[in-house]
Amino acid sequence: MIAQYSGVLILVKFMGLLSMVASLFIIRHVLKRLLKKRRNDQPDADSGMRSRFQHSVDIFVSKITLTQSIMLCLSCGDFISSFFVPFLSTWMVPKDIDLVWASGNVYTCTAQGYLSVMFFGLSVFSNASLAVSHCLVVRCGWKDEEKKRRRIAFTVTPFVCAFVFSIVPLIWQNYNYNGGFYCDISASPIDCDDSGSQIECIRGLNSRKVLLFAQLIPFLIAFLVIIASVSLLCHAVWMQERRMDRYAVSTTQHPSRVLTSQTTYQGIWYIAAFGITWVPWYCYAFDEVTGGGVVDLLDYLHVFTKPLQGLLNSLVYFRPKYLSKSE
């Protein structure tokens, strides 16, 4: 069990801390852009504190764009999940389990498991929502700044999905120590639900089915939605640039595909960031569901890639800004 090594746990906590800081940078950047809009629309000097606060809220609601609202949800999911899973890690695991730094109880373990599925789910579904929104902005001509109901739909849907898929394991007592570095959807004691096991399950007898339908399938669907949305987005940009070929100065002029290239590379980075974080976990979870016995390589990979979610999302988010400054 890789989580038995204190050095591994220190590294996991450090990576979780990096993801937390990176997520805060995204939140700060989005709020900073909103504050610039607020300064251009200041309330009257003689207005009271309450009216000033209400004015700030109105400005926030009216000025925030579709993609900004999704990024705030995504980054909040990254921050909270990074704090409760990789950063707190085994501190939330029941102390009667023979594990390094295990200091919690059944209730802290249940809380960690629920918050893990809830906020990792919020980040995953927000990633899919963000990819779909970018695709629709380009393909359907949506404006990022308008339609409050669109903002609500694209931000509330990830919350609802994350809540529904996280509350079911809570009702069935499926949040237990999973044999790694945190509590997740698992049976207790560990491996009591293996075929032919002589150990009686105290909690979470149907955990493998719950893991399949509450995490593995929804998260895999979200990944497929991201890939499809990014592909359609790149195709739409390519079609737009292709239509512009008729306005070329001469027939010998090489058609410009600058936007297509930029969009494709950014899309690849977006998919890669998500894939690096979640593909090892997909393999790990599938191995758990099928009862094949977790391969050591999968155990190592998912322990070291899952905490990187916030950091990788931040790298993808700030990449265009970095490239524009370096040119």
Residue, then its C-alpha position, 0 to 999 in steps of 0.5 A: m500500500i503506497a500510502q503507508y510511506s510518510g514521504v509519499l503522503i508529504l508529496v501528496k499534501f504538497m501537490g494538493l497545496l499547489s493545486m489549492v494555490a493555483s485554483l486561488f490564482i484563477i479565482r483571483h484573476v476572474l474577480k480582478r477582471l470583475l472589479k475593473k468593470r465595477r470601478n467603471d460603474q460606481p454607486d453614488a457617494d451618498s449611498g449607504m453601506r447596504s446599497r453599496f453592497q447590493h450594488s456590488v452584488d448586482i454588478f457581479v451578477s450582471k457583468i460576470t460572463l458565462t465562461q467566468s461563472i463556470m471557471l469560478c465553480l470549477s476552481c472552487g471545486d478544485f480548491i475544496s477537493s484539493f484541501f479535503v483529499p490530498f492535503l488532509s489525506t490520511w488525517m481524516v481516516p479512522k485512527d483504528i486503521d493501521l495507516v500513517w497519520a490516521s487521526g479521524n473516525v467514521y464521521t470524518c471519513t464519511a465527510q471526506g468521502y462525501l466532499s471528495v465525490m461532491f467537489f471532484g464531481l463539481s470540477v469534472f462536470s464544470n470542465a465538461s460545461l466549460a468545454v460545451s459553452h466554448c463550443l456553443v459560443v463559436r458554433c452557435g454565435w452565443k455571446d459570452e456576456e449575455k443571457k443570465r439564464r444560460r449562466i445559471a444553466f451551465t453553472v447549476t447543472p454541474f452542482v446538481c450532478a455533483f450533489v446527486f452522485s455524491i448523496v447516493p453513496l452517503i445514504w448507503q454508507n459507502y464512504n469508507y477508507n479505500g485502501g489509498f490515502y483517503c476515504d472514498i466509495s468503498a466497502s468496510p472493511i477493505d475487500c470484504d466485498d470480494s468474491g469468496s471473501q470470508i470477511e463480513c462487510i460492516r458498511g458499504l456492501n454494494s460499494r462497487k456498483v455505487l462506484l460504477f454508477a455514481q463516479l466511473i460512468p458519469f466521470l467518463i461521460a464528462f470526459l467524452v463530452i469534453i473531447a467531443s466539444v473541443s473537437l467540434l470547437c476546432h472544426a468550427v474555427w477551421m470552417q470560419e477560417r476556410r470561409m475567409d479564404r475567399y477574401a485572400v489578397s491573391t490566389t497564391q497567398h497561403p490560407s491562414r490557419v492561425l486561429t485553428s492552430q491556436t484553438t487546436y493546441q489549447g484544446i489539446w492542452y485542455i484535454a491533456a490536463f483532464g486526461i493526466t488527472w483522471v485517466p489513471w483514476y479511470c483505470y484504477a476505479f475500473d480495476e476496483v469495480t471488476g475486482g481484478g485487484v489493483v495493479d501497483l502501477l495504477d496505484y502509484l499513478h492515480v495517487f500522484t496525478k489526482p492531486l494535480q487537477g487544480l494545478l493543471n487547470s491553472l496552467v491551461y487557463f493562464r497559457p494563452k495569457y503567457l503566450s500573448k505576453s511572450e510574443 
